[in-house]
Amino acid sequence: MDLHIDGVTLVYPDGEQTLTAVDDVTLHVPSGETTALLGPSGSGKSSLLAVAGGLTRPTSGTVTFGDGEPVFTPTTPPDDATRVRLTRIGFVFQQPQLVPSLTALEQLELLSHLRGRKPAERRARALELLDAVGLAPWAHKRPGTLSGGQRQRVAIARALVGEPDVLLVDEPTSALDHERGTEIIELVTSLAREQDAAMLLVTHDESTLGSVHRLVHLRDGRLV
């Protein structure tokens, strides 16, 4: 399902003044494709991703999935935003943010449980995705016994376990070397395409982006 960001502006209070983190951005990410958002630190990349994922309400503008009604607006109630995040969006953050006490398999099963899947369906889907990211042999390992790249692969599988319409990925390779970073980008791009999810990827490292469909640049909150 396509992701439409239409005229989004995000303004923060900054002492007695205001700071415009995102300035009238319009962006379309087609279903099954990956758009990489690049820009220097402080350019508004993560702020735009937060609006696209309903983590922050825009000051103005809307976020829409497909041809339906906007899912995020300046007046979207918090409970509605939470429901959309849980059921329609997959997140991959800079740090994997795995639960230390849960195995790789349990990380995925927990999210499936929150999304209402039945136990047998949760297990089958989780095992399928762990195999897809090359971690089937490590399904019963906890995060502390996995490498950084393996933990990020678990995070990618967890983000996709609910078959989201939109996948939002924030600097997933910042803690990895170039080779492993490129592998992670290729993996998440391929899986998003297979699931027909629209993926918006924030990164600073253009050298790992050979597999994405489009690059866009953000500077001072505006697309350039």
Helices and strands as residue ranges (DSSP letters): E 3-14, E 17-29, E 34-38, H 45-52, E 60-65, H 78-88, E 89-92, H 104-114, H 119-132, G 136-138, G 143-145, H 148-160, E 166-170, H 178-194, E 198-202, G 206-208, E 214-219, E 222-223
